[in-house]
Amino acid sequence: MDFWDSLASVNDTINGFVWTTVGVWLLLATGVLMTVLTKFFQVTHIGHWMKKTVGSLFDKKVTGHTGEHASISQFQALCTALAATVGVGNIAGVSAAILTGGPGAVFWMWVAAFFGMMTNYSENILGIYYRRKNHTGEWSGGAMYYLQDGLGGYKGMKAVGRVLAVIFAVCAVLASFGIGNMGQVNKIVMNITAAFNIKALSGVVLYSSAGTDVTLYMLIVGIILMILVGIVVIGGLQRIAVVAEKIIPFMVVAYVVGGLIIIFANIQHVGAAFSHIFGMAFSKQAAWGGATGVAFKTIITQGCKRGVFSNEAGLGSSVMVHSNSNVKEPVKQGLWGIFEVFADTIVVCTMTALVILTSGVVDLNTGEAVSNSDATLVAEAFNTIFKIGNVEYGRYFVAIAILLFAFTTVLGWSHYGTKAVEYLAGKNAAVATKIYKAIFVLMILSGALMTSSIAWDISDTFNGMMMIPNLIGVVSMSPLVLKMTDNYVRRKIKGEDVEPVLSYDPEIQAANAKAIRETGED
């Protein structure tokens, strides 16, 4: 067994423990806890959070640029967070869940998303509550701060809070290079070079590894991506946010419209698709796979794991950009966190699942698929409608969708990694973040030329290792989440005159409370 095989074996063991033994159940338990404590806020106040999120998109207070270096608009924060969450997981991740766990995995994706809405909500209001200004005057927030100052603020827990904060930040940096960079770039390169093949470039083989040829075409695409990402990342959060708010709405709408065309063209199969999703969600031994079937535990694990891989609720990652919002009211940004999970999983992932299950690319009775490749399976589904003669426009559509989804994910994760490095570096943050950004941009080329999935697999493990300390922080701070939620409901929904709960810092608390009173901000 060589080094890479040994590394893969060790990683598989850790990954199994982090995700299957601990992570998925801790994730669901946290979501259930926060849902119960907030009295099913995502359901009981659905009209309110819809009005304050998607219903406020024409409000300049929400979408207008702040003009401040320290913050971005609420809508920009959402778009940047969605940039990192709406990615390859919404296409390849959903396909992989169905191929591995059957249609029942989709149900568990929905379950994880339903409870994940309140996990994401809780993370985001804690992020706003514990945020502070960094060396450049920019807001900094994230799980590391509410672990350090929130959990660490309990008697005898200072060291525990600090250690968990460092573990979270280290894993966030490492995950940013894998799942937020190389894994995404690799999917872009593989799909673009396959869909838009230029034989003069793909025919030039630079080297072969693990039975895969690395071509000049892959190198050129990698260099182009490296330049584009570099231009945006070096411009900092403001430039990332501007790019995200331009691309995200367009690509989500385009993908949803394309998906709806497929679904309506196969409307007669929608009933069967839902029947299999619900019917195979609870079977102890699912029908797919003949006598062996798909284990019930696998169905749940695949659904929940792919769900959190897509929407990132529970990872604590998107908190780092939501905390940059110009919002003064923590719960207001928490509402965007609910909508983020809703848009990512309930809308986009469901669209992918129905496209696959209604188009005939998977036999609903046997589970036999026309392709065992996750991204190719979706392309084949789109080809069932978007194909004229021998020209497969569906393949081009999915390749471009993956390009946009994955490209913006890289941008979003560059910010997450920067914030984690900033926390770890302390007083040396100015230099450390510049070095990190340079390394991050250079790693894009590694992703473009990568022939092994080991980087993707390891980063999946680091994702799980981020999740555990973050969820410990959310659970330990649940009384504060409940306090802020009740305070918000009393003031903004019931109209009571009570002092707002806005920040752990007395100065920020006083300044924001004064601003809210003077402006009547709601």
C-alpha positions in Angstrom: 0.0 0.0 0.0 1.6 3.3 -1.1 1.4 6.7 0.7 -1.8 7.9 -1.0 -3.6 4.6 -0.4 -2.7 4.8 3.3 -3.8 8.4 3.5 -7.1 7.5 1.9 -7.6 4.7 4.3 -6.9 6.8 7.4 -9.2 9.6 6.0 -12.0 7.1 5.3 -11.8 6.0 9.0 -11.9 9.6 10.3 -14.6 10.6 7.8 -16.8 7.7 8.8 -16.5 8.7 12.5 -16.9 12.4 12.0 -19.9 12.1 9.6 -21.7 8.8 10.2 -21.0 8.1 13.9 -21.2 11.6 15.2 -21.8 14.4 12.7 -25.2 13.6 11.1 -26.9 12.8 14.3 -25.4 15.9 16.1 -26.5 18.0 13.1 -30.1 16.7 13.2 -30.2 16.9 17.0 -29.0 20.5 17.0 -31.5 21.5 14.3 -34.4 19.8 16.2 -33.3 21.5 19.4 -33.2 25.0 17.9 -36.5 24.4 16.1 -38.2 23.4 19.3 -36.7 26.2 21.4 -37.7 28.8 18.9 -41.2 27.2 18.7 -40.8 26.1 15.0 -39.9 29.7 14.0 -39.4 28.7 10.3 -43.0 27.5 10.2 -44.9 29.8 12.6 -43.3 32.9 11.2 -42.9 31.9 7.6 -44.8 34.9 6.4 -42.6 37.2 8.4 -39.2 35.8 7.3 -40.4 35.6 3.6 -41.5 39.2 3.8 -38.2 40.3 5.3 -36.0 38.4 2.8 -37.3 37.7 -0.7 -40.2 40.2 -0.1 -37.7 43.0 0.6 -35.5 42.6 -2.5 -36.8 46.0 -3.9 -36.0 47.8 -0.6 -32.9 49.9 -1.1 -32.1 49.5 2.7 -31.7 45.8 2.0 -30.1 45.7 -1.5 -28.4 49.1 -1.7 -24.6 49.3 -1.4 -23.4 50.6 1.9 -20.4 52.6 0.6 -18.6 51.4 3.7 -15.4 49.3 3.8 -16.5 47.7 7.0 -19.7 46.1 5.7 -21.8 45.0 2.7 -25.6 45.0 2.2 -27.9 42.3 3.6 -28.6 41.1 0.0 -24.8 41.1 -0.9 -24.2 39.0 2.3 -26.9 36.5 1.2 -25.5 36.4 -2.4 -21.9 35.9 -1.1 -23.1 33.1 1.3 -25.1 31.5 -1.5 -22.1 31.8 -3.8 -20.3 29.5 -1.4 -23.3 27.2 -0.8 -24.9 26.9 -4.2 -22.2 24.9 -5.9 -21.3 21.5 -7.2 -23.2 20.0 -4.4 -26.5 21.2 -5.9 -25.8 19.2 -9.1 -23.2 16.5 -8.5 -24.0 16.1 -4.8 -27.7 15.5 -5.3 -26.9 13.0 -8.1 -24.4 11.2 -5.8 -27.0 11.0 -3.0 -29.6 9.4 -5.3 -27.1 7.0 -6.9 -25.8 5.9 -3.5 -28.8 6.2 -1.2 -31.7 6.0 -3.7 -34.6 8.5 -4.0 -35.2 8.2 -0.3 -32.0 10.2 0.3 -33.8 13.3 -1.2 -36.4 13.1 1.7 -33.6 13.2 4.2 -32.0 16.1 2.4 -35.3 18.0 3.0 -35.4 16.9 6.6 -31.8 18.1 7.1 -32.8 21.4 5.4 -36.0 21.9 7.4 -34.1 21.7 10.7 -31.0 23.2 9.2 -32.9 26.4 8.6 -32.9 27.0 12.4 -29.3 25.9 12.8 -28.2 28.4 10.1 -30.5 31.0 11.7 -28.9 30.4 15.1 -25.3 30.5 13.7 -26.0 33.8 12.0 -27.5 35.7 14.9 -24.7 34.5 17.1 -22.2 35.7 14.4 -23.7 39.2 14.4 -24.0 39.3 18.2 -20.3 38.4 18.8 -18.7 40.2 15.8 -16.1 42.9 16.1 -14.0 45.2 13.9 -10.6 43.9 12.6 -7.4 45.7 11.8 -8.8 47.3 8.7 -12.1 48.3 10.2 -14.0 45.5 8.6 -16.5 43.4 10.5 -15.2 40.0 11.6 -17.5 37.3 12.9 -17.9 33.5 12.9 -18.0 30.4 15.0 -14.5 31.1 16.3 -15.7 34.2 18.1 -18.8 32.8 19.7 -16.8 29.7 20.7 -14.1 31.9 22.2 -16.3 34.6 23.8 -19.7 32.8 24.1 -18.8 29.2 25.2 -15.5 30.5 26.7 -17.5 33.0 28.7 -19.0 30.3 30.9 -17.3 29.6 34.2 -14.3 27.3 33.7 -14.8 27.0 29.9 -12.3 29.7 28.7 -9.7 27.2 27.6 -12.3 24.8 26.0 -13.9 27.7 24.1 -10.5 28.8 22.8 -9.3 25.3 21.8 -12.6 24.6 19.9 -12.3 28.0 18.2 -8.8 27.2 17.0 -9.9 23.8 15.8 -12.7 25.3 13.9 -10.5 27.9 12.2 -7.8 25.5 11.3 -10.3 23.1 9.7 -12.0 26.0 7.9 -8.6 27.0 6.3 -7.9 23.4 5.2 -11.4 22.9 3.9 -11.2 26.1 1.9 -8.3 24.7 -0.1 -10.1 21.4 -0.7 -13.9 21.7 -0.9 -13.8 25.4 -1.5 -11.0 25.4 -4.1 -9.5 22.3 -5.7 -12.6 20.2 -5.6 -14.7 22.9 -7.2 -12.1 23.8 -9.8 -11.6 20.1 -10.7 -15.3 19.8 -11.5 -15.2 22.9 -13.6 -12.2 21.7 -15.6 -13.5 18.2 -16.1 -17.0 19.4 -17.3 -15.8 22.3 -19.5 -13.1 20.3 -21.3 -15.6 17.4 -21.9 -18.5 19.6 -23.0 -16.6 22.0 -25.1 -13.8 19.7 -26.4 -11.1 21.4 -28.4 -9.1 18.5 -29.9 -6.1 20.5 -30.7 -5.7 21.2 -27.0 -7.1 18.1 -25.4 -5.0 16.0 -27.6 -1.8 17.3 -26.1 -1.1 15.1 -23.0 1.2 16.7 -20.5 1.3 13.6 -18.2 -0.8 10.7 -17.0 -1.7 9.8 -13.4 -4.0 7.2 -11.9 -5.0 6.3 -15.4 -6.1 9.8 -16.2 -4.5 12.1 -18.8 -3.7 15.7 -17.9 -3.9 17.7 -21.0 -2.8 21.2 -22.2 -6.5 22.1 -22.4 -6.9 21.4 -18.6 -3.8 23.5 -17.9 -5.1 26.5 -20.0 -8.6 26.4 -18.3 -6.9 26.2 -14.9 -4.7 29.3 -15.7 -7.7 31.3 -16.9 -9.6 30.4 -13.7 -6.6 31.2 -11.6 -6.4 34.7 -13.2 -10.1 35.4 -12.8 -10.3 34.3 -9.2 -7.1 36.2 -8.4 -8.6 39.4 -9.8 -11.7 39.1 -7.6 -10.1 37.7 -4.4 -7.3 40.4 -4.3 -10.1 43.0 -4.4 -11.4 41.7 -1.0 -14.9 41.2 0.3 -16.4 44.2 -1.5 -15.4 42.9 -4.9 -16.4 39.3 -4.1 -19.9 40.6 -3.0 -20.3 42.7 -6.1 -19.5 39.7 -8.4 -21.7 37.4 -6.3 -24.8 39.6 -6.4 -24.5 39.8 -10.2 -24.0 36.1 -10.8 -26.0 34.3 -8.1 -29.5 35.6 -8.9 -28.9 35.0 -12.7 -27.6 31.5 -12.3 -30.2 30.3 -9.8 -33.1 31.6 -11.9 -31.6 30.1 -15.1 -31.0 26.7 -13.5 -34.5 26.7 -11.9 -36.2 27.6 -15.3 -34.2 25.0 -17.1 -35.1 22.4 -14.5 -38.8 23.3 -14.6 -38.8 22.8 -18.4 -37.5 19.3 -17.9 -40.0 18.6 -15.1 -43.0 20.0 -17.0 -42.0 18.0 -20.1 -42.1 14.9 -17.9 -45.1 15.9 -15.7 -46.6 12.5 -15.9 -43.6 11.1 -14.0 -43.7 13.6 -11.1 -46.1 11.6 -9.0 -43.9 8.5 -9.3 -40.8 10.5 -8.4 -42.4 11.8 -5.2 -43.8 8.3 -4.5 -40.3 6.8 -4.6 -38.8 9.7 -2.6 -41.3 9.1 0.3 -41.6 5.4 -0.1 -37.9 4.7 0.0 -37.1 7.1 2.7 -38.1 4.8 5.5 -37.5 1.3 4.1 -35.1 -0.6 6.3 -33.8 -2.2 3.2 -34.6 -0.1 0.1 -35.7 -1.7 -3.1 -32.8 -0.5 -5.2 -29.9 -2.9 -5.6 -32.0 -6.0 -5.7 -31.4 -8.4 -2.8 -28.7 -6.3 -1.2 -30.7 -3.1 -1.3 -29.6 0.2 0.2 -29.2 0.2 4.0 -31.6 2.5 5.9 -28.6 4.1 7.6 -27.0 4.8 4.2 -30.2 6.5 3.0 -30.3 8.9 6.0 -26.5 9.5 6.0 -26.3 10.2 2.3 -29.3 12.5 2.4 -28.2 14.5 5.4 -24.6 14.6 4.5 -25.2 15.7 0.9 -27.8 18.2 2.2 -25.3 19.9 4.6 -22.6 19.6 1.9 -24.9 21.7 -0.3 -26.4 24.3 2.1 -23.6 24.2 4.7 -26.1 24.7 7.6 -24.3 23.6 10.7 -20.8 24.1 9.3 -20.5 27.6 10.6 -19.0 28.7 7.3 -21.6 31.2 6.0 -21.6 33.0 9.3 -18.3 34.5 8.3 -19.9 36.5 5.5 -23.3 37.1 7.0 -21.4 38.8 9.9 -20.1 41.4 7.3 -23.7 42.6 6.7 -24.6 46.2 7.5 -27.5 45.0 9.6 -27.7 46.1 13.2 -30.4 43.6 14.2 -28.9 40.0 14.6 -32.2 38.3 14.0 -32.7 40.2 10.7 -29.6 38.5 9.3 -30.7 35.2 10.8 -33.9 35.4 8.7 -31.6 35.5 5.6 -30.0 32.4 6.9 -33.3 30.6 6.9 -34.0 31.8 3.3 -30.4 30.7 2.3 -31.1 27.1 3.3 -34.6 27.2 1.7 -33.3 28.5 -1.6 -30.3 26.2 -1.7 -31.9 22.9 -0.8 -35.7 23.1 -0.9 -35.5 24.9 -4.3 -32.3 24.2 -6.2 -31.5 20.7 -4.9 -35.1 19.6 -5.2 -35.0 20.8 -8.8 -32.0 18.7 -9.5 -33.6 15.6 -7.9 -36.8 15.9 -9.8 -35.0 16.5 -13.1 -33.1 13.2 -12.5 -36.1 11.2 -11.3 -38.6 12.3 -13.9 -36.4 12.4 -17.1 -35.9 8.6 -17.3 -32.1 8.7 -16.8 -32.6 6.5 -13.7 -35.0 3.5 -13.7 -37.2 4.2 -10.7 -37.8 0.4 -10.2 -34.3 -0.9 -10.4 -32.1 2.1 -9.8 -30.2 1.5 -13.0 -28.8 4.8 -14.3 -27.6 5.7 -17.8 -24.4 7.1 -16.1 -22.6 6.4 -12.9 -21.0 9.8 -13.0 -22.9 12.3 -10.8 -22.5 15.4 -12.9 -22.9 13.4 -16.2 -26.2 12.0 -15.0 -27.7 15.5 -14.7 -26.3 16.4 -18.1 -28.0 13.3 -19.6 -31.3 14.4 -17.9 -31.1 17.8 -19.5 -30.2 16.2 -22.9 -33.5 14.4 -22.9 -35.1 17.8 -23.8 -32.3 20.1 -24.7 -31.0 18.2 -27.7 -31.4 18.9 -31.4 -30.1 16.2 -33.7 -26.7 15.2 -32.4 -26.1 18.5 -30.6 -26.5 18.0 -26.9 -27.3 21.4 -25.5 -28.2 19.9 -22.2 -24.6 19.0 -21.7 -23.5 22.5 -22.4 -26.1 24.0 -20.1 -25.0 21.8 -17.2 -21.3 22.5 -17.9 -21.9 26.3 -17.8 -24.1 25.8 -14.6 -21.3 24.0 -12.9 -18.8 26.6 -14.1 -20.9 29.4 -12.5 -21.9 27.5 -9.4 -18.4 26.3 -8.7 -16.6 29.5 -9.6 -18.7 31.5 -7.1 -18.2 28.8 -4.5 -14.5 29.3 -4.8 -14.9 33.1 -4.3 -17.1 32.6 -1.2 -14.8 30.1 0.4 -11.8 32.4 -0.2 -13.5 34.8 2.2 -14.2 32.1 4.7 -10.5 31.0 4.7 -9.4 34.6 4.9 -11.5 35.2 8.0 -10.2 32.0 9.6 -6.6 32.9 8.9 -7.3 36.4 10.3 -8.5 34.9 13.6 -5.5 32.5 13.9 -2.9 35.1 13.0 -4.1 37.7 15.5 -1.9 40.8 15.3 -0.1 39.4 12.2 -3.4 39.1 10.3 -2.6 41.8 7.7 0.4 39.8 6.4 -1.0 36.4 7.0 -4.2 37.0 5.0 -2.2 38.3 2.0 -0.1 35.1 2.1 -3.2 33.0 2.4 -4.9 34.7 -0.6 -1.8 34.1 -2.8 -1.6 30.4 -1.8 -5.4 30.1 -2.4 -5.1 31.5 -5.9 -2.1 29.3 -6.8 -3.9 26.2 -5.5 -6.5 26.6 -8.2 -3.9 25.3 -10.7 -3.5 22.2 -8.5 -7.3 21.6 -8.7 -7.3 21.9 -12.4 -4.6 19.3 -12.8 -5.8 17.0 -10.0 -6.4 13.3 -11.0 -7.2 11.9 -7.6 -10.2 12.5 -5.5 -8.1 12.4 -2.3 -8.1 16.3 -1.9 -12.0 16.3 -2.2 -12.3 13.4 0.3 -10.0 15.0 2.9 -11.7 18.3 2.6 -15.0 16.5 3.2 -13.5 15.3 6.5 -12.4 18.8 7.5 -16.0 20.0 6.7 -17.2 17.5 9.3 -14.5 18.6 11.8 -15.6 22.2 11.4 -19.2 21.2 12.0 -18.6 19.5 15.4 -17.1 22.4 17.3 -19.5 24.8 15.7 -22.6 22.8 16.7 -21.2 22.5 20.3 -21.0 26.4 20.2 -24.6 26.7 18.9 -26.0 24.3 21.5 -24.1 25.9 24.3 -25.3 29.3 23.2 -28.9 28.2 22.7 -30.2 30.2 25.7 -28.8 33.4 24.0 -30.4 32.4 20.7 -33.8 32.0 22.5 -33.3 35.3 24.3 -32.6 37.2 21.1 -35.4 35.5 19.2 -38.0 36.2 21.9 -36.7 39.8 22.2 -37.1 40.3 18.4 -40.6 38.7 18.3 -41.8 40.9 21.2 -40.5 44.1 19.5 -41.0 43.5 15.8 -44.0 41.2 15.6 -45.9 41.9 18.8 -45.0 45.6 18.9 -43.8 45.7 22.5 -41.5 48.5 23.7 -38.5 46.6 25.1 -34.7 47.2 24.8 -33.2 45.3 21.9 -30.5 42.6 22.3 -27.9 43.4 19.7 -24.3 42.8 20.7 -22.0 41.3 23.4 -20.0 44.6 23.2 -21.6 47.3 25.3 -20.4 50.1 22.9 -21.8 48.3 19.8 -25.0 47.5 21.7 -25.5 51.1 22.7 -24.6 52.6 19.2 -26.9 50.1 17.4 -29.8 50.5 19.8 -29.5 54.3 19.4 -29.4 54.0 15.6 -32.5 51.7 15.6 -34.4 54.1 17.8 -33.5 57.1 15.6 -34.1 55.5 12.2 -37.0 53.3 13.2 -35.2 50.4 11.4 -37.3 47.3 11.3 
